[in-house]
Amino acid sequence: MKPNSIGVDSHGLSEERSNKKAVLTFGRFNPPTSGHELLISKVVGEAKKRKADNFVFASHSQDKRKNPLDSKTKNKYMKAFFKNANIMYNPAIRTIFEAIGYLSDQGYKDVTVVVGGDRTDEFERTVRPYVNHPDPDKSFDLDSFDVVSAGQRDPDAKDVSGMSASKMRAAAAEGNFRDFKLGVPSASNDTLSRKLFDSVRKGMGVRGGDIVEEAQMPKTKTRVVVFTNDGDEGTAKRIVEECDKRGNAVFVAEAPAARVIKEGNGNFTIRNKDKTEFTANRFDTVIVVRIVGKQSRTLDNVSQLQSAGFFVVNTIEAIESCHDKFRTAVMLEEADIPTPKTSIITDPDLALAAHEEVGGQFPVVLKTVSGAGGRGVFIIDSSVSLKSTVSAFFESNSEEELLIQQYVPINGDIRVLVLNGQVIGAMNREKVKNDFRSNASLGASVDEADVTDEIKEMALNAAKAMGCYYCGVDIAIQKRNRKPYVLEVNTSPGSKNVEDALNKNIIGQFVDEIIDKENWQYPPTTVGRREVIELEGIGKVAAKFDTGNTAPNTLHADSMDVGNGTVKWTNNGKTFTNKIIRILNIEQGGIAPHRENRPVIEVDMEFMGIKYPKTLFTLDDRSSKSTPVLMGVPFMKQFHIVVDSSKTYIKTEKLEEYNSSDLEGTSALTKKRKRMTPGQVNEIADTYFKGVLK
């Protein structure tokens, strides 16, 4: 069978490739979830590794119970959520067999299917027999077929692996937008999540009823701190102007003298040399870093803020990577982004060998590793000049390093501005008269650039490879063959020239983006599946970080008494009384599931030296569990915590083993042992008798 091509999105396909390769997955995706995001990320990554095209096929089934979204609506949301994936829409492709048949007919002879870890055997058993089947009507004409595990169970499975579509549908049916939002893919925002929620409810035929919204939190205006080593620097001043227009508080931290001081309440005081200061809170303050040259003291200060959970533009890692031109070249090359051949010279005697590494031709370009604005850049036209220039440089800069780079003949370059994954402007920069450089700071003329999709994509890929939220990507077009190269990625692009050239308020757009908390991004923090946290009134306790727990965090209570909007509860001999924020109805048990109501309270918490005031916890008897605290997905998602399930105590030191004999004779221990399985009881008995017989 050959499905027709109506509605097929062919973005990113390699039409010219011989022996074409494809990596695909097929699923219901109804609705798309964060669990599906992991599966699709595996497809995209596997395709890149195999130098193949990626395809995601969604089924076209529709019913009120399990498939509330029609295929067109589902396709629209998937394209919004998974922009790096090639989301296919073809009503004629209804099964995995038809998807593989379609790819085979399109000339793909090397096909890999990515599925949940529990389904690899099923696909091997059901699909492989039809690869080069003797009956031509049943055969897939392929040279190679492979099934790859996504490293997890199918996100549509009914167990708790990942976020399941069934849980999302249940939340939508119950009108629980708060829990529904926890399972949407990370690329979503509040508006898109609510549209998906409404679409699912509509498809299920659900009307009316109360909607459980997010807990109402007082909205505060975002405040901005700008670190700069030039208080009069044009862009820093422009940021102040645009913040003032919008009524957002802004503070200029004058590097390198500005100090960052951690306060006991989790806030930070930023103090300038003239004693002016600003109190920063990670929940309402964004940090903008605009520094030129080596500023290790400033980066150390900003690193404190980033580690404490502040949104920082750009991250320390991105700034350091872009500041080091050799690291930039390596990272761009690793991301398959065209850039001039580059090598590093650490010793004058290695200059000629490095020259051979970049092609052995003259002229070549020499650069200091950390120069900016066109400074520290030389053009060399002979081996004699190369040796003499390198020797002279190292005589006065013995601790420095030089880059040697392939010379690309150009008339100028294009500065492309990228902000949060979007191109917001571009300008042409002509070469400076009687010079080979095109930096506007050296007097190069500029005007607005009309860039192609190829240049835009290259700039976006370069920004992503370097980890930049906001940057200027410099792209040159070679004179002879018109091939584009990324020359540099700048984490502190100037604003005056580009705003003049484009006649556009670039900094206003930048400020609008960063003061909207929906646009905030953080580098993820990797923790073990168990870590130590500290709770006010209780102290340090072991906590399990559970990616399968989509409810709020859970805290052990030996007993609890609910009444009049409060809960009186005990923990390890201490009694607490807390206001109930809400009552959460949770399904418990896998073999004999049941639902139970739990009070949700606020507890001040500290983890890795960072304070988390008023953190939500449900109360439950966890005396038979491995840890007294269970941390859930909502907390981890909010603070960008990633769990390495193969390790424990990555960020914290393990506490001393809990000694249950301390509770001998108490009601808590009695409860714990009553709930033990026969295997747990046998384990205790075995330990006891081993001790007696020693």
N, C-alpha and C positions, 0 to 999 in steps of 0.2 A: 504493500500500500504506500502511496506517495501523497502525504497530506498537502493540500494547497497552501499557498504562501500568503493568504489574506491576513493582513494585520501583523505580519512578522516584523519585529524590530531588529534590524540587522546591524545595529551600532556595534562597532568594535570587531566585526568579523574579518577574517583574513581571506579575502576573495582570491588573492593571487597566489596563496601558498600552495605548493605541491605537498603531497602527503600531509594533508591538514589534520590537526589534532583538536579534539574537543573534550572538555570536562563538563559534566552536567549533573543536575539533580532534578528530581521530579517529586512534587508533593502537593498536598491540598492547600496549605498556607491559609487556613481559614479560621481566624484572621492571622496575618503575619505577626510573629512574636520575637522576643529577644532570643528565644531558643532557635528559631529559624535563622536569626542573624548569625549565630555561630556556625550553622550548617553552610550558609551561603558564603561566609568568610572563608570556610575551608575550600569551597568550590573555586573561589577567586584565587586563593593562594595556591591551590594545586595546579590551576591552569597556568599561573605565572611560572611556577616551578618547571612545568612540562613544556613551556612555550606554546601553549594551546589557547584556544578561544573558550570562554566560559559561557554556559547556558543554564538558565533556571526556568524550568517548565512548571506551570501550575495547572492543576486539574480544572475542569469546567463544571464539576458537579455543583448543584445548588439545591438546598433544602433548608427548612427553618431550624432544624435541630443541630446538624453538624456542619453545614456549609451555608451560612447566612449571607455571605458576600457573593454576588454574581461575579463571573470571571473578569469582566471589564473593570468593575470597581476594585476588585482585588489587585488587578494588574496596575491600576493607577497608584494604589498605596504602596505596592512593592517597589515601583520605580522611584517613589519618593524616599523610601526607607533604604534601599540597597542600590545606591547610585553607581557603585563600581561593578555591579553585576549586569549581565545581559539578560534582562527579564523578557521572556518570549511570550507572545500572545498569538495563538493560532487555534481557533475553535476546532480544527480538524485533528489536533493532537490531544488525545484524551487519555493516553496511557504511556507508561515508560517505553513500551515496545514501539509505539508510534513516534515517540520522541527520538529514539535511537534510529528508527527507520528513516525519519526525516533527515537526520544528520548524515546518515550513510548516503542518501540520495543527493545531498548537497556536497558530497566529495570528501567528507571526513572519514578517514580510514583508521584512525587511532582514537578510540573512544574510551573515556574513563567515567564511571558513574560514582558519585559520592553519596553515601547513605549513612543513616545512623548506625552506630556500632553493632546494634542488635539485629540489623537487617542485611549485613554483608552476605551471610550464608544463603539467605532467601534469594537475593538477587543473583548470586552465583548459580544457584540451583535452577532458577526460573528463566534467566536471560541467556546465560552462556550457551545452552544447547542450540540456540537459534543463530549463533555466530557461525557463518559459513555452513549453514544447514544444507543438506543435499537437495532439499526441495527449494527451488529458486523463489517460490511464492512465500516461503517462510523465512528465508535466509537474510541475515544482515551481512552485507558484503564489507567485512572489516579485516584489516591486517592485524589489529591488536585490540583487545578488549580487557578492561581491568575494573575491579570494584574496590573502592577505597573507603575506609571507615572515617567518619567525621570525628571520631574520638569520643562519641557520646551516643546516647540513645536518641532515637528519632524524636524531635521536639513535639510531634503530634501524638507520641505515645501517652498512655493513660497514667503512667507512673509519675513520680515527682522529678524526673531528670529534666533539668532546665525548666523553662516556662512553657507550659503546654497550652495549645490553642483551646483545649476543653476548659481549662481554668479561666481563660480570657472570656470565653462564651458564657461561662457560669456567672462571672462577675458582671458582664453586660446584662444578662437576664435579671440579675438581682438589683440592677441599677447602681452598682458599686463602681463608680468611676475611679475612686481612689485606688482600689486594688487592681482594676483593669490597667491603669496607667503604668503600674509597676512592670507589666510584661511587654510593653511596646518596645520596638527596636530603638537603639540609642540615638539614631538620627532624627527621631521624632521630636516634636515640641508640644506644648500644651494644646495649641490650636489644632494641630494635626491629630493628636491623640484623641481629642474630644470628637473630631469628625469621624475617626475610625470607630470609636465607641458608639456614636449615634448610628453609623452605617450598620454595625453588627446588630444593634437592637432593632433597627428597622427590618433587616433581613430575617430576624427571628420572630417578627411580628409582635414585639413588645411595645406597648404604649403606656404612657402615664407612669404614675408611681413616683416615689421620692428618689432623688439621685443623691448618693453619698459622695460629696465633693471632698477636695483636699481640706485639711484643717486650716481654718482661717488664721493667717499670720499677719501681723501688722506690716504694711509695706513701707519700706524706707528707701529714700533715694540713694542710688549708688554713689559712692564717693571715689575719687581718683587720686592716686599718688603717682607722680612722675619722677623717676630717678634720672638725672641728667648731669653730665660733667660740664655743662655750659648753660647757666641759668638764662642767658639771653639767646640760646639756640632757638631758631625760628619755629621748629615744630613743637617744642615744649611750650613756647608762648602761645602757639595756635591752639594747643590742647587746652590751655588755661582759658583762652577766649571762648572756645566752644562749650566748655563746661559751665562757664559763667552765664552764657546765653541760656542754658537749659536749667540753671539753678542747682547744678550738682557741685558739691564742695570739692575743691581740688587743692593739692599741696605739692609744691615742687621741692623734692629732696635733692640738695646740692651735693653731688658726688665729687670727690670721694670722702668729704668730711662728714656727711650725714651719718648719724648713728641709728642703729635699730636696737631697741631695748624691749625684751619680753617682760610683760607684766604678769603678776600672779593670777589674774582673772582670765588669761588666755589672749588678751589684747596685746598690741605692740605699740610702743611709742617711737615715732621717727623724729629725730631731733637734729636740726641744722646747727652749723657752727655759730650762727647768730642767736641761738637759744630758741628760735621759733620751733614749734613742735606740732605733731599731729598724732592722734590716737587712731590706730587702724584696727578694724575688726574684720575677720575674713568673710563674714556673712554679708557685709555691705561695702567692702572696699576692693577695688581692682588696682593692681600694681602695673604701671607701664615703665619699661626700662628703655632709656634712650642714652646710651653711652658709646663713645668712640675711643678706640685704643684700649690698652691694657688697664683694666679697672678691677683687679682681683678683690680689693677690699669691698667695693660696691657689690660685686657679684656674690661675695660671702654674705653680705647683709641681705640681699634679695633672696639668697638661698634659704635663709632662716624663714622668710615669709612664705616662700613656696612650700617648704617642708611642713609649715604649720597649716597649710590648706588654703592659702590665698590663690586667687586667679591672677596669674602673672603673664604679661604680654611683653616679650616672648619668654618662654621658659629658659632657665639657666642652661639646660642642655642644648637648646637651639642656638642661643647666643654664642656659647663657646664653640659649637661646631661651625657656625658661619664665620666666626672671627678667625678661626684657623683655616686658611685657604686650602691647605693640603687635605685636611679632614673633609672639607667641603667637596673637593674633587673626588676623593675616595667614595664618599657617601652618594654622590650623584652617579658615579660609575656603577656602584653596586645596585642602584635603582634603575639601571639601563637608560639613563638620561644622557644624551650627547653632551660632552664637555671636552675641551681641548686636552690632549694628553699631558699629564702632569707628573713630575717627579720631585723629590726633595734632595737638597744638597746640605749635608750636615758637616762636610769637611771639604776644604778647597781641592784636595787630591781626588775627590769623587765627582768633580764637576763634569768632566768629559764622559764618564760612565753614565751619569744622569742625563746628559745631553743625548746619548744614544737611546736611552729609554723612551724619550719623547719623539723619536724619529730620526735624530742625527742630522737634521737640516738647519740651515740658517735662513732668515733670522729666527731667533727664539726670544721668549719673554722671561725675564727674571722678576720675581716679586718677593717682597718680604712676606713672611707667613701671616702677619697680622696687620698689614697696611690697610688704609681706607682712603676713600676720596681720590684715588689715583696716585696717592703718595707711595713711595717705595716700589715703583714699577719702572723697569728699564727694558729697552729693546737691544738685543745683542746680535751683531751680524758676522762674527767670526770667532774661531776657537781662541785666537790670541786675546781678543776683547773679552771673551767669556772667562778665561783663566785670570786675566788681570782684574776684572771687575769683582769676581768672586773672592780673590785673594785680598783685595783692598777692603771689601765688605767685612770679611771675617777678622781682619786686623783690628778694626774698630768695634766690631760687634761679635765677639768670640762666643757669646752665649746664644746668639740668634741662629736662625735657620733661613735658607733661601729656597724658594720654589723655582723650578725651571719648567716652562710651559710651551707647548706647541704654539707657534704664531699663526693666527688666523687672520688673513687679509680682509679687512672690512672697511666700510665707509662710516660706520658708527654702530650704535647698538640700540636696543629697545629696552627701556625700563618698564617692567610690568608689575603693577601693584596687586598683591593678593591679600585679601582680608577674609579670614575664617572660611577658606575653601572657595572663595569667589574672586574673580578678576574684577577690580573696581576702577581700573584705569590703566593707560599705557601711554608712554611718550617716546618719540624718536630723539636720540641724542647723536648729533653729528660729531665727527672727529674734531678735536681742537686744531686750529690752524697750525701747520708745521709740527704736528704731534701725532702720535698713534693712539692716544687715549681719547675717551669720549665722555669723561666725567663732567657733569654740569658745574660742579664746584670749581673746575679748572677753566670754565668759560665756554664749554660746548653749547652750541645753539640747540634749542629743544622745540618740539611741536607735537601735537597730538598724533598718536599712532593708531592706525586702523589695522588691528592685528587679526590674523587668521585663527581659525579654530585650532590648528596645529600648534601655533605659538601659545595660545591660551592654555591648551592642555599641557604643554611642556612646562609652562610657568607653574600651573597648579601642581603638577607632579613634583617639580623641584621644591616647592614650598612644603609639600607633604613629606618628601624624603628628608628634608632638614628639620622637620618638626615645627615649622613656623606658623603662628597664628596670623601675624601681620608682617609682611616683608616686601622688599623690592627685588625682583628677579631680573638680572641683566642678561639679555639674549642677543647674540650677534648672528648675522646672516653672512656666511662666507661669500665673497664676491663671485668666485668662479662657478661653483656648483649650487649656490643658493641654499646650502645646508645650514640649519640653525644649530647653534651651540649655546648652552648655558655657561656664562662666564663667571657669575658670582651670585650669591644670595645675601642680601643686606637686611639685617634685622632692625636697623634704625634708618629707614629711608627718609630722606628729606621731603619737605612738603611744598616749599615755595615754588620751585621750578615746575613741578607736576601740576600744581593748582593753577599756575599761570598758563601753562601750555594747554590744559584741558578746560580752563575757565570753569572749574568745578570745585565744590567744597569737599575735598577729600577728607580733611581732618574732622569736619562735621559728621561725615559718614562713619569715620572711625570711632568717634566718641559715641554716636548712637548705637553702634554695634557693641561696644564694651560695657556700656551702662545697662544694657538689657541682660539680666541674669540668665535668661534662657540661652544666651550665646556663650556663657562661660564654659571653659574647658580646663581640665586638669590632667597632669601626667598621672597615670594610675599608680597606686601603691600596692605592691604585692605582699600579701601576708600568708602565714601558714593556716592550715585548717583549724589550729588551736593557737590562741595567743592570750596574753594576760591583759586585762583591763582593770581600771579602778573605778569603783562606784561610791558616790558620796554616802557616808554612814555605814558602808559595808567593808570597804577596803579593796585590796587586790584579789581578783578571782580569775579563774580560767574561763575562757569563753570559746565556744565553737563557732567558727564563721561558716555558715551553711548556705551554699548557693541554691539549694533546693527549697529553702524556707522563704516564701514570698510574703509572709506576714511580718509585722514588726518584731523587734527583738523580744526575747523571752527571758525572764528573771525568775529564779527559784524562790518560792514562798513555802515555808513549812505549813503555814495555815493562813487563812484569810477570811475576813468578815466584811461583806459588802452591805452598805446601807447609807441612805441620805446623800448620795453623790460622792461618797468617800469609801475607801477600802482600808481596813486595818489589817496588817499582815506582819508575819514574823519571818526572820531569816537568821539562822544560826544564833538563836537566843535573843536577838534584838527585835524590838517592835517598832513599826513605822505606821504612820497614817498619811495617806496621799489622796488628793483629789482625783476622781476618775475622769479622764479625758473623754473616753467613750468605752462602750462595751463591744468587744470584737467576737463575732461568731466564727469559730474555727472548726474545720473537719479534722478529726484525729483518727488514727488507726488505719492500717492498710488491709488487714484481713477482715476485721469487723468494724468498718468505719462508723463513727458517730460524730455528732456536732456538739460543741460545748461553748459556753459564753465565758469570756475572760475579760477582766478589767484592764484597761490600758492606762498607765500612769507615766509621769515624767520624772526622770532621775538624772542628775548631773553625772557625767561620765568623763573619764580621761583615758586616752589611749595614745601611746607613743609620745607622751609629753604634750599632746594636744587636747584641749578641753572641749567637750561637746555638751553644752548646757541643755537641760530639758530634753534629753533623749527619750524617745518613746519605748516603753517596755510593756509587754503583757506579763501577768503573773501566773505561774503554774507550779505545780509540784514536780520538780525535776530531780528528786532524790534518787530515782533509779537511772538517771541519765549520766553520761560521762562527764559533763560539765554543768555547773550551776547557771550558766548563761549561754543562750543561743543567740547569735547575731544574724539578722535576716537581710534579705536582698534590698529592701528599701534603704536601710542605713548604708550598705555597701555601694549601692548605686548613687546615692546622694553625694558620698564622699570619695567616689572613684577608687574603691578598694577591690582588688583582684585577688582571688584565692588560689594559691598553689596547693592543690589537693594532695600532692605527694609529700608535703613537708609539714612539720609543726614547729611553732615558736621561731619563726624567721625574724621577727622584729622585737620580741621580748624574751626574757628568761623564764624558763619553766618554774612554777612554784614548787615548793616541797610537796611530796605526795600527800594527799588527803588521808588522814588516819581515822577510819570509821570507828575504831575502838573508843575514840573520844566521845562518841554518842551512845555508847553502850547503855541500854536501858531506857533510852529516850524514845518518845513517840515517833520522831523523825526516822530513827533507824528501824523501828518496827515497821513503819510504812514502807521504807525502802526494801526490806527483806520480803515483805508480803508480795511486792510487785516483781520480785526477781523471777527469772525463768529457771527451770530445773538445771540448765547448764551453768548459770551464774552461781546457784547454790552449790553445785558440785565443785566449782572452781574454788569457792571459799573453803569448803571441806578439805579439798586436796591441799591447799596452802596450809591449813591448820595442822593436818596430820603430818605433813612434811616437817613442820616446825617441832612437833612433839617428838618425832622419831629421830631428830638430830642427835 
